[in-house]
Amino acid sequence: MKTSNTELKNENKSIPKKDEKIAENSNLETRNKANTKEDKTQIQADNNESILELAFKNLVLDDDENDNSTQKKTWDSLGVPENVQKGLLDMSFLQPSKIQSTVFPLIVKEPRHNIIAQSKNGSGKTGAYGISIISSIDEKNDNIQVVVFAHTRELVIQIKDVLEKIAKYTNVKVTAMLSQDNHVIDYGHIIVITPGHFENCFLRRGKHVLLDDLKMLVLDEADYMLTNEVTSNVCEKLFKLFLRNNKKVQLLFFSATFDENCFRLVKKYYPNEENLETKLKKEELTLDKVKQLYKECKSPEDKIKFIEEYLPLNSNSQRVLIFANRRDNVVNLQKALYKRGYKVYILMGGDMSFSNRDETIKKFRSGEIQILITTDLLSRGYDERLVKLVINYDIPIKKEKDGFIDVDYETYLHRIGRTGRFDTKGIGINLVCGKRDMENINKIEKYYGTKIEKMKSMDELLDDLRKCVIED
């Protein structure tokens, strides 16, 4: 719903009225903070044996709801320790998902195998490796035994929270190492960290000793980790370290998407491992729990009008993620909606401080913020089950090596995968403006063998959202 002009205040002055100029990028944090002071009922905004003497196992899993092969699996039958089971039951995880029941026995059995595991968004991958690594910890040894790589600060915190809940009735200590934590002494058994910060903390001269008891390395969103220049450089340094010291570290790669480039780095250091590129068929990757739509817009202004039309109609209990390709698009969309009197919130890197990002995520989870405009900072791995609607303000694109601009198919899948989590239902809407956008929708349909339907009316959208809630 709309807000009065007197409500929209920052720390020093009122937010300009509808037709006045809005604060520039330097006031991003102030706007987010100012919004949270307002009425909470209004709109708020992952050699045949190598030197490790381990063979890779490839897991390609499709959690088909009609597949009853795992129905008889229980935490007890898998051999999950009783104290870990208690944590899972507290989380209402009554039985394992397909990926969890498949990977647990393969990860924990001797000899320890390296695992490449691919499964759909929302299928329980964090739990799959989390249950396995917590069950493998030697609680009598207080040193670092597991490192989990996550690519964003937000994901580091989220994974740490999940692992702590699983480990609630154990003596396993999980630490989220964030970039401002420069004086951590008691690391704990498991550390969750970005690769860049890991390099600063552990790959400097004299710091390798802290990894003497390391026995497992997890790459969450492994396809990104192995192809992004910064993160892959850190992974390469670690692989060299392991091989140079003949160190047996179990490698666990988890993601919903893998492409042909993902395992070139792994093959470079483990050249005799086979079948590293096995992956789900593209048509198996689409999310059957997410209804995919597109909304035709005649101009960028029409995109804003659509969002403006939806905002007052959003249910107070539901979260909405709006994805834009660039930071300036995020900021400009927020400005445009502010001018119309709407309180909206943003999350991105760059101008936002860590504390403001942490606060924004916390308020989004609690429901104090309901509408969040973001970059691809949240497109991978982020889990909030009350997200029923994802809006692609921009269709994700990427620049190929030859300079050609194409649809970023993996990012598209990850974005819409922020809804429809764990067998719940959701809706993903693409705002289409012009011929190129429509061509990109057609390319996505063809690439994944899926159907993206034309949105007919706002009433139909609201009815679909109500059904998502009722059926869940």
Residue pairs with C-beta under 8 A, 6 or more apart in sequence:
1 42
1 43
1 311
1 312
2 312
2 340
2 341
2 342
3 38
3 42
3 341
3 342
3 343
4 341
5 14
5 15
5 17
5 18
5 341
6 14
7 38
7 39
7 343
8 14
8 15
8 34
8 38
8 338
8 341
8 343
9 15
9 34
9 37
10 23
10 27
10 30
10 31
10 33
10 34
11 30
11 33
11 34
12 30
15 22
15 23
15 31
15 34
15 338
16 22
16 23
16 339
18 339
18 340
18 341
19 339
20 339
22 335
22 338
22 339
23 30
23 31
25 331
25 351
26 351
28 331
28 346
28 351
28 352
28 356
29 351
29 352
29 353
29 356
31 334
31 338
31 346
32 45
32 345
32 346
32 352
32 356
32 359
32 360
33 356
33 359
35 44
35 45
35 343
35 344
35 345
35 369
36 44
36 359
36 363
36 368
36 369
38 44
38 343
40 367
40 368
41 316
42 343
43 311
43 312
43 314
43 342
43 343
43 344
43 370
43 371
44 343
44 345
44 363
44 367
44 368
44 369
44 370
44 371
45 343
45 344
45 345
45 346
45 364
45 369
45 370
45 371
45 372
45 373
46 125
46 126
46 150
46 151
46 155
46 220
46 221
46 222
46 224
46 254
46 255
46 380
46 381
47 272
48 55
48 272
49 55
49 272
50 270
50 272
50 273
51 242
51 243
51 246
52 114
52 242
52 247
52 248
52 249
52 250
52 251
52 270
53 111
53 248
54 111
54 112
54 113
54 114
54 248
54 250
55 113
55 114
55 273
56 113
56 114
56 115
56 116
56 270
56 273
56 274
56 275
56 276
57 106
57 113
57 114
57 115
57 116
58 116
58 275
58 276
58 278
59 99
59 102
59 103
59 106
59 115
59 116
59 117
59 118
59 119
60 118
60 278
60 279
60 280
61 98
61 99
61 102
61 117
61 118
61 119
61 120
61 123
61 280
62 98
62 119
62 120
62 280
62 284
63 97
63 98
63 99
63 119
63 120
63 123
65 288
65 423
67 98
69 98
70 96
70 97
70 98
70 101
70 102
73 95
73 96
73 101
74 95
74 96
75 84
75 85
75 88
75 95
75 96
76 85
78 96
78 101
78 104
78 105
79 104
79 105
79 108
80 88
80 104
80 131
80 135
81 135
81 170
83 169
83 170
84 131
84 134
84 135
84 166
84 167
84 169
84 170
86 168
86 169
87 165
87 166
87 167
87 168
87 169
87 170
88 127
88 131
88 166
90 165
90 168
91 165
91 166
93 127
96 104
96 124
96 131
97 123
97 124
97 127
97 128
97 422
98 119
98 123
99 117
99 119
99 123
99 124
99 125
99 128
100 124
100 127
100 128
100 131
102 117
103 115
103 117
103 128
103 129
103 132
104 128
104 131
104 132
104 135
106 113
106 115
107 113
107 115
107 129
107 132
107 133
107 136
107 250
107 252
108 132
108 135
108 136
112 215
112 248
112 250
113 250
114 250
114 251
114 252
114 253
114 273
115 250
115 251
115 252
115 253
116 222
116 253
116 258
116 263
116 276
116 278
117 125
117 128
117 129
117 252
117 253
117 254
118 254
118 255
118 256
118 257
118 258
118 279
118 280
119 125
119 128
119 254
119 256
120 256
120 280
120 285
120 287
120 417
121 256
121 287
121 413
121 414
121 417
121 418
121 420
121 421
122 287
122 289
122 383
122 417
122 420
122 421
122 422
122 423
122 424
123 256
123 422
124 422
125 220
125 254
125 255
125 256
126 159
126 162
126 163
126 220
126 254
126 381
126 383
127 162
127 166
128 254
129 148
129 218
129 220
129 252
129 254
130 159
130 162
130 163
130 166
131 166
132 252
133 146
133 148
133 163
133 190
133 216
133 218
133 252
134 163
134 166
134 167
134 170
134 172
134 190
136 145
136 146
136 215
136 216
137 145
137 146
137 170
137 172
137 189
137 190
138 145
139 170
139 171
139 172
139 189
141 189
141 213
142 173
142 188
142 189
143 187
143 189
143 210
143 212
143 213
144 187
144 188
144 189
144 190
144 191
144 210
144 211
144 213
144 214
145 189
145 190
145 213
145 214
145 215
145 216
146 189
146 190
146 191
146 214
146 215
146 216
146 217
146 218
147 190
147 191
147 193
147 198
147 211
147 214
147 216
147 217
147 218
148 159
148 163
148 190
148 191
148 192
148 193
148 218
148 220
149 193
149 194
149 195
149 198
149 217
149 218
149 219
149 220
149 225
149 231
149 234
149 235
150 156
150 159
150 192
150 193
150 194
150 220
150 221
150 381
151 194
151 195
151 220
151 221
151 224
151 225
151 228
151 231
151 380
151 381
152 194
152 377
152 378
152 380
152 381
153 178
153 179
153 194
153 354
153 357
153 358
154 347
154 357
154 361
154 377
154 378
154 382
155 220
155 221
155 380
155 381
155 382
156 176
156 177
156 178
156 192
156 193
156 194
157 176
157 178
157 358
157 361
158 381
158 382
158 383
159 176
159 192
159 220
159 381
160 174
160 175
160 176
160 192
163 174
163 190
163 192
164 174
167 173
167 174
172 188
172 189
172 190
173 186
173 188
173 189
173 190
174 188
174 189
174 190
174 191
174 192
175 184
175 186
175 187
175 188
175 190
175 191
175 192
176 191
176 192
176 193
177 184
177 187
177 191
177 192
177 193
177 197
177 198
177 201
178 197
178 354
179 194
179 197
179 354
180 354
184 201
187 210
193 201
194 231
195 225
195 230
195 231
195 234
195 235
196 230
196 231
196 234
198 234
199 234
199 237
201 207
202 208
202 210
202 211
203 234
203 237
203 238
203 241
208 241
211 241
214 247
214 249
215 248
215 249
215 250
216 249
216 250
216 251
216 252
217 238
217 249
217 250
217 251
217 252
218 252
218 254
219 225
219 226
219 235
219 251
219 252
219 253
219 254
220 254
220 255
220 381
221 254
221 255
221 380
221 381
222 253
222 254
222 255
222 258
222 262
223 255
223 257
223 258
223 259
223 262
223 410
224 231
224 255
224 380
225 231
225 232
225 235
226 232
226 235
226 253
226 261
226 262
226 263
226 264
226 265
226 266
227 259
227 261
227 262
232 265
235 265
236 265
236 268
236 269
239 265
239 266
239 269
239 270
240 269
241 247
242 249
243 269
251 266
253 266
256 285
256 413
256 414
256 417
257 285
257 410
257 413
257 414
258 277
258 279
259 279
259 410
260 277
262 277
263 276
263 277
266 273
266 276
267 273
267 276
282 447
282 448
282 449
283 448
283 449
283 450
285 413
285 448
286 292
286 413
286 448
286 449
286 450
287 413
287 416
287 417
287 420
289 420
289 423
289 424
289 425
289 426
290 390
290 416
290 417
290 419
290 420
290 425
290 426
290 427
290 428
291 425
291 426
291 427
291 428
291 453
291 464
292 416
292 427
292 428
292 430
292 450
292 451
292 452
292 453
293 427
293 428
293 429
293 430
293 452
293 453
293 454
293 455
293 461
294 429
294 430
294 431
294 432
294 438
294 441
294 452
294 453
294 454
294 455
295 306
295 429
295 430
295 431
295 432
295 454
295 455
296 432
296 438
296 454
297 303
297 306
297 431
297 432
297 433
298 433
299 433
300 433
302 433
303 393
303 431
303 433
304 333
304 336
304 337
306 431
307 322
307 333
307 337
307 391
307 393
308 337
308 340
308 342
309 458
310 458
310 461
311 337
311 342
311 344
311 371
313 458
313 462
314 320
314 370
314 371
314 389
315 465
315 469
316 367
316 370
317 367
317 386
317 469
318 370
318 386
318 387
318 388
318 389
318 465
318 469
319 364
319 367
319 370
319 371
319 372
319 384
319 386
319 387
319 388
320 370
320 371
320 372
320 387
320 388
320 389
320 390
320 391
321 372
321 374
321 378
321 387
321 389
321 390
321 391
321 415
321 418
321 419
322 333
322 371
322 372
322 373
322 374
322 390
322 391
322 393
323 374
323 375
323 376
323 378
323 379
323 390
323 391
323 392
323 393
323 394
323 396
323 415
324 330
324 333
324 373
324 374
324 375
324 393
324 394
325 375
325 376
325 394
325 396
325 397
326 375
326 394
327 348
327 349
327 350
327 351
327 375
329 393
329 394
330 346
330 348
330 373
330 374
330 375
331 346
333 344
333 373
333 393
334 344
334 345
334 346
334 373
337 344
338 344
344 371
344 373
345 360
345 363
345 364
345 369
345 371
345 372
345 373
346 352
346 360
346 372
346 373
346 374
347 357
347 360
347 361
347 364
347 372
347 373
347 374
347 375
347 377
347 378
348 374
348 375
348 377
349 375
349 377
352 360
360 369
360 372
363 369
364 370
364 372
364 384
365 384
367 386
372 378
373 393
376 396
376 411
376 415
378 418
379 396
379 411
379 414
379 415
379 418
380 414
381 414
382 418
383 421
384 418
384 421
385 421
385 422
385 424
387 418
387 419
387 421
387 426
388 419
388 425
388 426
388 427
388 465
388 468
388 469
389 419
389 426
389 427
389 428
389 429
389 465
390 415
390 416
390 418
390 419
390 426
390 427
390 428
390 429
391 428
391 429
391 431
392 412
392 415
392 416
392 428
392 429
392 430
392 431
393 431
394 431
395 407
395 412
395 430
395 432
395 437
395 440
395 441
395 444
396 407
396 408
396 411
396 412
396 415
397 405
397 406
397 407
397 408
397 440
398 405
398 406
398 407
398 408
398 411
399 405
400 406
406 443
407 440
407 443
407 444
407 447
409 444
409 447
409 448
412 444
413 448
415 428
416 426
416 428
419 426
419 427
419 428
420 426
424 468
424 472
425 467
425 468
425 471
425 472
426 468
427 461
427 464
427 465
427 468
429 455
429 461
430 437
430 441
430 452
432 438
432 441
441 452
444 450
444 452
445 451
445 452
455 461
